[in-house]
Every structure is written in structure tokens, then in C-alpha cells.
């Protein structure tokens, strides 16, 4: 039986092909074939070959690995690459000694080439690090001489200057907003709060455009920011775009999570629910209301809520009763999956359901 060598037989032809035509073919396959190139796909396609390759790569040494080009990323990785290069240098010296001891000419020549290559590489890397350090020192000196300045906002009695415009924000809403700069700063930009306002972002009047799904203040256009800030100057009785309501809801949700401004937030959410007819907003706003009432145990604030504007599940949870209309709305969630009769004969279905409820529970509404 032929014994396999510990060192992999180098093939410059195969290596060149893998970097050129093979690379192009892999890119095409990755775009066409789902799952191609993902970890574990090879085992599913050919388990025997996958297991053999795994064992082979763990029990053999790639003789060309030290001279293959590697992408350099950050300067912090340079130290790790230097240490790995030193280890490979030691490895090649040991291989050279073993080859000379066994008088193996081919591997000896290859080991000498590897050592020379690593020495040249280490010298180049050393020079590059020195030049980059010198550049960093110069840059730090320049930054201390000329510090960056940012625009200072002007805020007087609720008047907010953002960009080049002034806004008289509603005094009941202003304390609830989040700002990433100015003397009103109360949150860091790194937190990633989508409703956080930066006075350095441009605002401008112009044709209004609807906001995208899951909006953020930083992602708005200058015209959209102007519309949002202008809306905050009103009493919120008219919502120009549902995206504005969601932006404000994001802000209130953070306060609710930290047990802040619960009563003020609940009043605003209830008012927005009265202005908006949207299932998604009803659900998320009702979740915030439920968090205030049950997590923070503030049932005393129930007087500010119009249950008819809340999500059906919250209505049931607070009233402890379930009506026929609510039951029909939750049909799929109560294991009534065939909605054909509900869609085709809604009145007849409702009448039959009410009669069934009366017969079973002696009332149209019944306790959960």
C-alpha cells in the first residue's frame, strides 16, 4: 500500500486556475445555485468526499501556504501576521535542516526559497509599519492644532433651530424627544435610536414624500425632516404621514421601557390611535399601552385609553369579555381556519355564532 506524504504536492497550474477561471465559475454558481459555497453544503452533496477532505487538510501541510498572498485588513492584525510569519520562518528552517540531514535536494531548495521570501516579507512589513506610525503622529498633531467645530443650536422657550430653520416644538412634546447633539442632548448617536434628532442634519421646504417602512430621522430626506419637525409644533390632531406617528412612537417606547413619562406617553399614544386607522400601528401602540398597564402596573392610567381604538387582544385582556365580532376577527387564532363562510356570508355567520353563544353561555358576550 502506497503511503501518503505529510506534505501536499504543490501544483502551480491548479493554484493559478483556482484564482482565475475557477474563481469566475464559483461566482456564477454562487449567484445561480441556492446554498452554493455555504458551509455544510459539501457534506450534503457528497458526504464521503467531504469527510475525506476534512481529514486530509488536518493531517497534511500545504508547502505553498507561506508564499500565498493574504489580504491585510487592519493595523492590529499586522502584529498577528508578523508573529505567524516568524513561526513559518522557524518552520522552514526546521524543514531545511531535516532535508539537509536526509539530503533531499528538492525540498531543501524549496525551503531556502521559503526562508528568503519570508525574510523579504518581514522587512517590507517592518518598513510599512514605521511609515504608517509616522503618518499617524503627523495626523494627530494636525488634529490637535485644528480641532473640529460643530454648529451650535439655538433653543429658546421651545424654539429649536435645526439646519437653517426654527421650529416652535409643542412644549408638551419637547421633553419627550431624543437629541444626539446640542444642549438638549440626552442620548448618544451610537445607541441607534431611530427617532433621535440631530440639529446638524439638513432640513428644507419642498414637495412632501411619504416615509418608507420603519423610518428613522437620520434616514429621512431634508423635506421629510422639515415635515416631521413642523408636525411636532402642532397638537398632533392631524397626522400627515403614518411614518411620523411611528417615529414618535419609537421615542415613547424607549421612555416606557425605562419607566419614564408614562402618563404623558399614554396620552399621546391614545391621541394618535384616535387619528390613525392602521392595523400595524394599533398593534404596536397597544403593546406599549399593555406594557404600561401590566409591566409597570399602572392600571390607574386606564382612564386615558379608548379601548375601541386598541388591538382586539388588548380589549379582551382589559375587559375580560369576548364578543362575537371579536371572535370572528380572531377566527384563525382560535382554530377556525376555514374562513369561506365568514367572507361569503358574514351576516349569516355572525347570526349563527350569536345564537350558538347564547345557547352555550346564555349571553352574547361571555367571560374568557
Helices and strands as residue ranges (DSSP letters): H 12-19, H 21-32, H 41-45, H 47-58, G 65-67, H 76-102, H 105-145, E 155-156, E 159-162, E 165-168, H 171-174, G 189-191, G 217-219, H 222-232, H 242-257, H 262-275, H 279-290, I 291-295, G 299-304, G 307-309, H 312-319, E 321-322, H 324-329, G 331-334, H 340-344, H 346-361, E 366-367
